[in-house]
Structure formats: C-alpha cells, structure tokens
Amino acid sequence: MHSYYQKISLLFVAVLFCPLVIADDLPTLNPKVPPGLNFDLLDWNLSLPLDTNNDKKVDVIPETFLAKGFQLAPYFYTAADGGMVFTAFVKGPKTSKNTKYTRSELREMLRRGNTRIKTQGVTENNWVFSSVRGKTQRKAGGVDGRLEATLAVNNVTVTGDPKQLGRVIVGQIHAKDDEPARIYYRKLPNNTKGSLYLAHEPRGGDDQYYEFVGSRSSNAKDPEDGIALDEKFSYIIDVQGDVLTVTLSREDKDDITHTVDMQNSGYHKRDQYMYFKAGVYNQNSTGVAEDYAQATFYRLVNSHKGYEH
C-alpha cells in the first residue's frame, strides 16, 4: 500500500471493510457499505476532481482501494438507497491539459490490481476490437466489449455558457487518443426532462451524433419522451468487431438502439487499445464553482471475450 494513499485514506476517512464482499453475492444494494462492497470494482480505478498532494494531477484511487471500500463524499459514496454516487463540481483539477472539464469517473483496469501490468498500450490491462489482427488480440486483456449500466442522473449544471448547460457524460469507450463512444445526458434549466444521445468519434474526423430521446441542441424544447432527473434508465454499449451498438432501456418503454459502422473509423489498427469509463464527466467548465453534475449507478457490469472476470 503506497504511503500517499494511506495519507488520503486517513485524511478523508475512507472506510475499509474486511473480508471483501463480492457484489454478485448481494441480492440487493446495501446502503450501509461503500460502493466497492456492492459492486465489483477490482477492475476499475477512480479519477476524482481533487489534488490533495499538490502534484498538479488529479487524485486517482487504485483498483484495490476501491474493492476494499474507499469512499469520499461528496465525490464518490453510497447513497441512502445503496446506489453508487458520482459528483463533479464545475471547478476542480482536470485529468490532463487536453480537457477543460472535471470528472468523478471510473476507468476500466483489466489488470485487477496487478501493478506489474502496464496501464497504457495493448497490454492485459486493456481490450481491442476483434477487427484487429490476431497477434494484437493475444496481447490484450480482452477482445470486443460490453458495458451494461443502470443509473439515474440526479443533478446537472444550470449556470454558465448556454452551450454547456446541463451536459454530462455517463459512459464511454476510450481508445488510445480518441473516443469511439460517449453517452451524454443533457437537461436544460427550463425543461422538465432531459435528452440522451451518443457521440462516435472517428480517428481524425468529426464527431457523429445519434439521438435516443430529445435533442442535444442548446435551445432544445422540453422532450415529451425525455428522461427526468432521478429517473432510472439503462444503457448497453456493445462492440463486436467494427460494429458499435448502443441501446437505451427504460421501464415500460420500448428499447431504442443505434448501430454504428466503424469500418472507416480507424480503430482496427494494431496500436489502438480500449477501456470503458463510467460515472460523471461534467461537460460544463463555465458555471459557478459550486454548480455540479451528479449521477447514481445501480448496476455496472463489464465483459469481454477472453476476460474471465
């Protein structure tokens, strides 16, 4: 255990429980335990919009700390109903110079705490598309991927640039440098419900957008079939070769699915590697500091061919 993380655990009273309870053994979510005892978080790390040791980098909580019971309100904790809460305020440290937005977000780590495995590159920590040649597939931690999540967005920003109001990313596929999939929720201040849409980013190209409900526009009308704050919904991000399929599911409503042909998107190259991300990636950098995005997850399951966990 690294001394820095010992320090942050003591500073923020991160609660540790032993022995570790496996999420699959829990028939319901337990509101009295941290997220890592309700969900299998051993193959995720967590970026928080904090810099507690002043190293000019965001704090990243390792897989093993999450699995053992790390939590830190108001950024990442268990809700009264047992859900896993993520919160990102408008102002705070960023993950890199390439982004202007804050996040409280999980990053998939297939190495499951084995620090001998490199986090970047085509390694056992990341996965690749099956459209990549076989030698590259054998070096990766998995082939193709599926992420299933059930969540509710609890709060979105209401201050700042109208082009950024109410936007938050709640799920992603991240590649080496680009993002094959980003799922956005957006609710404007005067609307009672929000929209949900998908962005696909071809390498070196412009984003392609696919709307599930409502519009991504900054002056969108209130979507009749939109998703309200605190309303539960589910998404599935599924990749098979060069085919990306994303599905929105809600209780008592028909599923809505978008399929993206990625043959010309450039992700079949041997240097391209993938990892899922889930949580809250606030898409407003212009509001007041205390404005925030928040979501609560009730289910999060990742799977890959060749990955046995």
Secondary structure, 3 states (H helix, E strand, C coil): CCHHHHHHHHHHCCCCCCCCCCHHHCCCCCCCCCHHHCCCCCCEEEEECCCCCCCCCCEEECHHHHHHCCCECCCEEECCCCCEEEEEECCCCCCCCCCCCCEEEEEECCCCCCCCCCCCCCCCCCEECCCCCHHHHHHCCEEEEEEEEEEEEEECCCCCCCCCCCEEEEEEEECCCCCCEEEEEECCCCCCCEEEEEEECCCCCCCEEEEEECCCCCCCCCCCCCECCCCEEEEEEEEECCEEEEEEECCCCCCEEEEEECCCCCCCCCCCCEEEEEEEEECCCCCCCCCEEEEEEEEEEEEEECCCC
